[in-house]
């Protein structure tokens, strides 16, 4: 009996989706994230822990551009919805802020304290909050690009599928672009993985917050990046999601970043000469 597609066992699914087990030293990546983020907070002007919602988990760390009306780059971290905070990912701002971009790094509640559906609601709330507050941080609320890594890629997909007019009373074009790195666009296989006891994905989760089933009729252009060394399933998820978006006439591009794995792909934000960095600027009209 197949659990999902051709997979017949949890072990097979875990082999595809346990990204930490696929690299020699995952802790080394986290240590670098932390060190680079501390350095970024020291070197750039920032406002930390700005509340966008009522709970303590609902905050953003903001790295304002020095120029008024700059594009706003929103970053949603990964960690399989169950780990990490915004503080480990300040480094994504280091090279973007000098390009006259305001960077907003999102924190959110984690599973099993809350559900993935609640996390999706929280990350959408960030965009609504920015529609009113971006100007305080030299940001242009009419030029917001949302990005995320891994689980953050899933959340990026959900943000880019939001009916902003009916749900928030905002212009449906408030998000100008989406960048998902190593994104998870179909949650179904994770129900059969080692993550399920914490994530508790059920039929309602799939119905409410599964990006591959939530592709809108209209939406912003998206760039989906996957590390060349990532598992076949990570590559397939982005390819399948892009295919469905393109079939609806929505702009979508997939890029496999050379020599990257699931964790090193984020270091493209530190390399202003990388192809992915250039395409990130282009999404914000900066290239």
C-alpha positions as CSV (number, residue, x, y, z in Angstrom):
1,X,0.0,0.0,0.0
2,X,1.3,3.4,-1.0
3,X,1.3,6.1,1.7
4,X,2.0,8.9,-0.8
5,X,2.7,8.7,-4.5
6,X,5.1,5.8,-4.8
7,X,6.3,5.8,-1.2
8,X,5.3,2.7,0.8
9,X,7.0,3.4,4.2
10,X,7.8,6.2,6.6
11,X,11.5,5.5,6.1
12,X,11.3,6.3,2.4
13,X,9.5,9.6,3.1
14,X,11.9,10.5,5.9
15,X,14.8,9.9,3.6
16,X,13.4,12.6,1.2
17,X,12.3,15.1,3.8
18,X,14.7,14.9,6.7
19,X,17.0,17.7,5.4
20,X,19.2,17.7,8.4
21,X,20.1,14.0,8.0
22,X,21.1,14.7,4.4
23,X,24.1,16.9,5.3
24,X,27.2,16.1,7.2
25,X,27.0,18.8,9.9
26,X,23.7,20.6,10.2
27,X,24.7,22.3,13.4
28,X,27.6,24.1,11.5
29,X,25.0,25.8,9.4
30,X,22.9,26.9,12.4
31,X,26.1,28.2,14.1
32,X,26.9,30.3,11.0
33,X,23.3,31.6,10.8
34,X,23.5,32.7,14.4
35,X,27.0,34.3,14.1
36,X,26.1,36.1,10.8
37,X,22.8,37.3,12.3
38,X,24.5,38.7,15.4
39,X,27.0,40.6,13.2
40,X,24.2,41.9,11.0
41,X,22.2,43.3,14.0
42,X,25.4,45.0,15.2
43,X,26.3,46.5,11.9
44,X,22.8,47.6,10.6
45,X,20.2,49.9,12.2
46,X,17.4,47.7,13.4
47,X,14.2,47.7,15.4
48,X,13.8,44.3,17.1
49,X,10.6,42.7,18.5
50,X,8.1,45.0,16.8
51,X,4.7,43.4,17.6
52,X,2.4,42.7,14.7
53,X,-0.1,40.6,16.7
54,X,-1.3,40.1,20.3
55,X,0.9,37.1,21.4
56,X,4.6,37.4,22.3
57,X,5.5,35.1,19.4
58,X,4.0,37.6,16.9
59,X,6.9,40.0,16.2
60,X,9.1,41.1,13.4
61,X,12.7,42.3,13.4
62,X,13.0,45.2,11.0
63,X,16.1,46.5,9.2
64,X,15.1,49.8,7.7
65,X,16.5,51.2,4.4
66,X,18.1,54.6,4.8
67,X,15.9,55.8,1.9
68,X,12.2,56.6,2.2
69,X,9.7,54.6,0.1
70,X,12.1,51.6,-0.4
71,X,10.8,48.2,-1.4
72,X,10.0,45.9,1.5
73,X,11.5,42.4,1.7
74,X,9.7,40.1,4.1
75,X,11.5,36.9,5.1
76,X,9.8,33.9,6.8
77,X,12.2,31.4,8.4
78,X,12.1,27.6,8.1
79,X,12.4,24.9,10.8
80,X,9.5,22.7,9.8
81,X,7.0,25.0,11.6
82,X,8.4,23.6,14.9
83,X,11.8,25.2,15.4
84,X,13.9,28.4,15.1
85,X,13.1,32.1,15.6
86,X,13.5,35.3,13.6
87,X,16.8,36.0,15.5
88,X,18.7,33.2,13.6
89,X,17.9,34.8,10.3
90,X,18.8,38.5,10.6
91,X,21.6,37.8,8.2
92,X,19.3,37.9,5.2
93,X,19.2,41.7,5.6
94,X,23.0,42.2,5.4
95,X,23.3,42.7,1.6
96,X,19.7,43.8,0.9
97,X,19.6,46.9,3.1
98,X,22.5,48.5,1.3
99,X,20.5,48.1,-1.9
100,X,17.9,50.5,-0.4
101,X,15.5,47.7,0.7
102,X,13.7,47.5,4.1
103,X,14.0,44.0,5.4
104,X,11.4,42.5,7.7
105,X,12.3,39.1,9.4
106,X,9.2,37.4,10.7
107,X,8.8,35.4,14.0
108,X,5.7,33.2,14.5
109,X,4.4,30.6,17.0
110,X,5.5,27.0,16.6
111,X,3.9,23.6,16.4
112,X,2.7,21.9,18.5
113,X,1.8,25.0,20.5
114,X,-0.3,26.1,17.5
115,X,-1.3,24.6,14.2
116,X,0.2,25.2,10.8
117,X,-3.1,26.9,9.9
118,X,-2.5,29.4,12.8
119,X,1.0,30.0,11.6
120,X,-0.3,30.7,8.2
121,X,-2.7,33.2,9.6
122,X,0.1,34.9,11.6
123,X,2.3,35.3,8.6
124,X,-0.5,36.8,6.5
125,X,-1.2,39.2,9.4
126,X,2.4,40.6,8.9
127,X,1.4,41.8,5.5
128,X,-1.7,43.5,6.8
129,X,0.4,45.1,9.6
130,X,2.9,46.4,7.0
131,X,0.2,48.0,5.0
132,X,-0.2,50.4,7.9
133,X,3.3,50.5,9.3
134,X,5.9,50.1,6.5
135,X,6.3,53.9,6.1
136,X,7.6,54.1,9.6
137,X,10.6,52.1,8.5
138,X,11.2,53.8,5.2
139,X,9.2,51.0,3.4
140,X,6.8,51.3,0.5
141,X,3.6,49.4,1.4
142,X,2.9,49.2,-2.3
143,X,6.1,47.3,-3.0
144,X,6.2,44.3,-0.8
145,X,7.9,41.0,-1.7
146,X,7.6,38.0,0.5
147,X,10.1,35.3,0.8
148,X,10.6,32.1,2.9
149,X,12.8,29.1,3.3
150,X,11.5,25.5,3.7
151,X,8.4,25.8,5.9
152,X,8.7,29.5,5.2
153,X,8.4,28.6,1.5
154,X,5.1,27.0,2.3
155,X,4.0,30.1,4.2
156,X,5.2,32.2,1.2
157,X,2.9,30.2,-1.0
158,X,0.0,30.8,1.3
159,X,0.7,34.5,1.5
160,X,0.8,34.6,-2.3
161,X,-2.6,32.8,-2.5
162,X,-4.4,35.2,-0.1
163,X,-7.6,37.0,-1.2
164,X,-6.5,40.3,0.4
165,X,-9.5,42.2,-0.7
166,X,-12.1,39.9,0.8
167,X,-10.1,38.8,3.9
168,X,-8.4,42.0,4.8
169,X,-9.9,44.8,2.8
170,X,-6.6,45.4,1.1
171,X,-5.6,45.6,-2.6
172,X,-5.2,42.1,-4.0
173,X,-1.9,43.3,-5.5
174,X,-0.3,44.3,-2.2
175,X,2.3,41.5,-2.5
176,X,4.3,42.2,-5.7
177,X,6.3,39.0,-5.7
178,X,7.1,35.8,-3.9
179,X,10.4,34.0,-3.5
180,X,10.3,30.5,-2.0
181,X,13.6,28.7,-1.2
182,X,13.4,24.9,-0.8
183,X,9.6,25.3,-0.4
184,X,7.1,22.8,0.7
185,X,3.9,23.2,-1.3
186,X,2.2,19.9,-0.6
187,X,1.9,18.9,3.1
188,X,0.5,15.4,2.3
189,X,3.7,13.4,2.5
190,X,4.6,15.0,5.9
191,X,1.6,13.3,7.5
192,X,3.5,10.0,7.1
193,X,6.9,11.3,8.3
194,X,8.8,11.6,11.5
195,X,7.4,15.2,11.8
196,X,3.7,14.2,12.2
197,X,3.6,13.8,16.0
198,X,4.6,17.5,16.3
199,X,2.8,18.9,13.2
200,X,-0.4,17.0,13.6
201,X,-1.4,17.5,10.0
202,X,-5.0,16.5,9.3
203,X,-7.6,16.7,6.6
204,X,-8.5,20.2,7.6
205,X,-4.9,21.3,7.4
206,X,-4.7,20.0,3.9
207,X,-8.0,21.7,3.0
208,X,-7.1,25.1,4.5
209,X,-3.4,25.6,4.0
210,X,-2.0,23.4,1.2
211,X,-0.4,25.7,-1.3
212,X,-0.6,23.3,-4.2
213,X,-4.4,23.1,-3.7
214,X,-4.7,26.9,-3.1
215,X,-3.4,28.4,-6.3
216,X,-5.4,31.6,-7.0
217,X,-6.8,32.8,-10.3
218,X,-4.7,36.0,-9.9
219,X,-1.4,36.3,-7.9
220,X,2.1,37.8,-7.9
221,X,5.0,36.4,-9.9
222,X,7.0,33.8,-8.0
223,X,10.5,32.5,-8.1
224,X,11.1,29.0,-6.6
225,X,14.7,28.2,-5.8
226,X,15.9,24.7,-4.9
227,X,19.5,23.7,-4.0
228,X,21.0,21.5,-6.6
229,X,22.0,19.0,-4.0
230,X,18.5,18.7,-2.3
231,X,16.4,15.6,-2.4
232,X,14.3,14.6,-5.4
233,X,11.1,15.4,-3.5
234,X,12.2,19.0,-2.8
235,X,12.8,19.5,-6.5
236,X,9.6,17.8,-7.4
237,X,7.5,19.9,-5.1
238,X,8.7,23.1,-6.6
239,X,8.4,21.8,-10.2
240,X,4.8,20.6,-9.6
241,X,3.8,23.8,-7.9
242,X,5.3,25.9,-10.7
243,X,3.6,23.8,-13.3
244,X,0.1,24.4,-11.8
245,X,0.8,28.1,-11.4
246,X,1.9,28.4,-15.0
247,X,-1.2,26.5,-16.1
248,X,-3.3,29.2,-14.5
249,X,-1.3,31.9,-16.3
250,X,0.6,33.0,-13.2
251,X,4.3,34.0,-13.7
252,X,6.5,31.4,-12.0
253,X,10.2,30.4,-12.5
254,X,12.2,27.6,-10.9
255,X,15.9,27.9,-10.3
256,X,18.2,25.2,-9.1
257,X,21.1,26.9,-7.3
258,X,24.5,25.2,-8.1
259,X,26.2,23.3,-5.4
260,X,23.7,24.2,-2.7
261,X,22.0,21.9,-0.2
262,X,18.9,22.7,1.9
263,X,20.8,24.9,4.2
264,X,23.5,26.6,2.1
265,X,20.9,27.9,-0.3
266,X,20.3,30.8,2.2
267,X,23.9,32.0,1.8
268,X,22.9,33.3,-1.6
269,X,21.5,36.3,0.4
270,X,25.1,37.0,1.5
271,X,26.4,37.0,-2.1
272,X,25.4,40.1,-4.0
273,X,26.9,38.5,-7.2
274,X,24.8,35.4,-7.1
275,X,22.1,34.7,-9.7
276,X,19.5,34.3,-6.9
277,X,20.4,37.6,-5.3
278,X,20.1,39.4,-8.6
279,X,16.7,37.8,-9.3
280,X,15.6,38.8,-5.8
281,X,16.4,42.4,-6.6
282,X,14.5,42.1,-9.9
283,X,11.4,41.0,-8.0
284,X,11.5,44.3,-6.2
285,X,12.2,46.4,-9.3
286,X,15.8,46.9,-8.3
287,X,17.6,45.3,-11.2
